[in-house]
Every structure is written in C-alpha cells, then in structure tokens.
Amino acid sequence: MKKFFSVLAISILIVCLFTAAAPLPNTTFTLVQGLPETMNVGETYTVIVQVESDQQFISAQALPSFQYPGKGVVAVQGGSRSGSGTSATLAITYLAKSSTERMENGVAPVHFVVGVRYVGGYVVVQDYTFYVAVP
C-alpha cells in the first residue's frame, strides 16, 4: 500500500512538472492614429492600432462601441480583424454624422476596443476612448 501511494505521489509530481504553465505573452498596443477632438459633419478619420506580441496569437480584433449609437460619430465599418501572427495593424474609420451639441458636455464619447486571443483561451484587451465634438 505504501508503495502504491509513493508511486502515485511521484507520478503526480512528474505530471505537474511537465504541465507547468507556459509564460504569458508580452503584448504591446500602440495607438498610431486616434480621433481628433473636433470633427465637422461629413468628415471621416481612421483610428489605427498596431499590435505586437512576443508569441504567436490566434487572432486580433478591433471593435467600435458607442454611448450614443447612430448619433454624433459613427463607425463606417463594423470592425477590423487579423488572423494569426505576432503583429497586426487594425483600423476602423469613423464618420461625423451629426452635431453633438445636445449630448452630455457637447461631445460624443467614442470607445474603441482591441482584443488579442492566444492558444489556451488567454485574451489581452486594450480599450481607447475619444471625446469628439461635432459642431
């Protein structure tokens, strides 16, 4: 019986050593271009984010989010996605659709979220918020 528990304990120790977690990836987000503080109705600007990683990721994605959907400043497309790799450039173009004078503080908060997914379900997220006035 003692021998059985000794073998079991050694087996568990060996399994733990071989299944040790891999180091977490080092992911860097660089805002290449953001939104200006003021846009005129009809103007478009593109938010660009560069993603760099020391380990290969499965995918990287950028999505817009709005406090006032369909008003003020809107995304021209629904998002930007990249496949696997260690580097990605993600971009979303925004359009100044209508005046923000009636919105809180006279600006449209525009939220931009970037996420990177790795093997094993690990996800790294970075978000950016821009406050844009449209006269």
C-alpha positions in Angstrom: 0.0 0.0 0.0 2.9 2.3 0.9 4.5 1.6 -2.5 1.2 2.4 -4.3 1.0 5.9 -2.6 4.7 6.6 -3.3 4.3 5.8 -7.0 1.1 7.9 -7.1 2.8 10.8 -5.4 5.8 10.7 -7.8 3.5 10.4 -10.8 1.5 13.5 -9.7 4.8 15.4 -9.2 6.1 14.4 -12.6 2.8 15.4 -14.3 2.8 18.8 -12.5 6.4 19.5 -13.7 5.7 18.6 -17.3 2.4 20.5 -17.5 3.8 23.8 -16.0 2.1 26.8 -17.5 3.9 28.5 -20.4 4.9 32.1 -19.8 2.3 34.7 -20.6 2.8 36.6 -23.9 4.0 40.1 -23.8 1.5 42.1 -25.9 2.1 45.7 -26.9 -0.7 48.0 -28.3 0.4 51.2 -30.0 -2.1 53.9 -31.0 -0.8 55.0 -34.4 -3.7 57.4 -35.1 -6.6 58.4 -33.0 -9.6 60.7 -33.5 -9.3 64.5 -33.4 -11.1 66.5 -30.6 -13.3 68.2 -33.2 -14.8 66.8 -36.5 -17.2 68.5 -38.9 -20.3 66.8 -40.2 -19.3 64.6 -43.1 -15.6 64.3 -42.2 -14.0 60.8 -41.7 -11.0 59.8 -39.7 -9.4 56.4 -39.2 -8.3 55.0 -35.8 -5.2 52.8 -36.3 -3.7 50.5 -33.6 -0.6 48.4 -34.1 -0.4 45.1 -32.1 2.9 43.4 -31.4 3.4 40.1 -29.5 6.4 38.0 -28.5 4.3 34.9 -29.0 2.0 33.9 -31.9 -1.6 34.8 -31.4 -4.7 33.1 -32.9 -6.4 36.4 -33.9 -6.6 40.1 -33.2 -9.7 42.2 -33.5 -10.9 45.8 -33.1 -14.5 46.7 -32.5 -16.2 50.1 -32.0 -18.6 50.8 -29.1 -20.8 53.9 -28.6 -22.6 55.6 -25.8 -25.0 57.2 -28.4 -25.2 54.6 -31.3 -26.1 56.2 -34.6 -25.6 59.8 -33.4 -22.6 62.1 -33.4 -19.7 60.0 -34.6 -20.4 56.5 -36.1 -18.2 53.7 -37.4 -18.2 53.3 -41.2 -17.5 49.6 -40.8 -18.2 47.2 -38.0 -14.7 46.3 -37.0 -11.3 45.1 -38.1 -9.8 41.6 -37.8 -6.4 39.9 -38.3 -5.6 36.2 -38.4 -2.8 34.5 -36.6 0.7 36.1 -36.3 2.8 38.1 -34.0 2.0 41.5 -35.5 -1.2 43.2 -36.7 -2.4 46.6 -37.8 -6.1 47.2 -37.0 -8.1 50.2 -38.3 -11.7 51.5 -38.1 -12.9 54.5 -40.0 -15.4 56.9 -38.2 -17.8 59.4 -39.8 -19.0 62.6 -38.1 -22.7 62.1 -38.7 -24.5 64.8 -36.7 -23.9 67.6 -34.2 -23.0 66.7 -30.6 -24.3 70.0 -29.1 -27.2 68.2 -27.3 -25.1 65.4 -25.9 -23.6 65.5 -22.4 -20.7 68.0 -22.4 -21.3 68.6 -26.1 -19.1 65.6 -27.1 -19.6 62.1 -28.4 -17.6 59.5 -26.4 -16.3 57.0 -29.0 -15.0 53.8 -27.5 -12.6 51.5 -29.5 -11.7 48.1 -28.1 -8.8 45.9 -29.3 -8.5 42.2 -28.3 -5.9 39.6 -28.9 -6.6 35.8 -28.5 -4.0 33.2 -27.8 -3.9 29.4 -27.7 -5.4 28.1 -24.4 -8.0 30.9 -24.2 -5.8 33.7 -23.0 -7.1 37.1 -24.1 -5.5 40.5 -23.8 -7.7 43.6 -24.2 -6.9 47.3 -24.6 -9.5 50.0 -25.0 -9.4 53.6 -26.1 -11.9 56.4 -25.6 -12.0 59.5 -27.6 -14.3 62.5 -26.9 -15.2 64.2 -30.2 -17.2 67.4 -30.6 -19.1 67.9 -33.8 -20.4 71.5 -34.2 
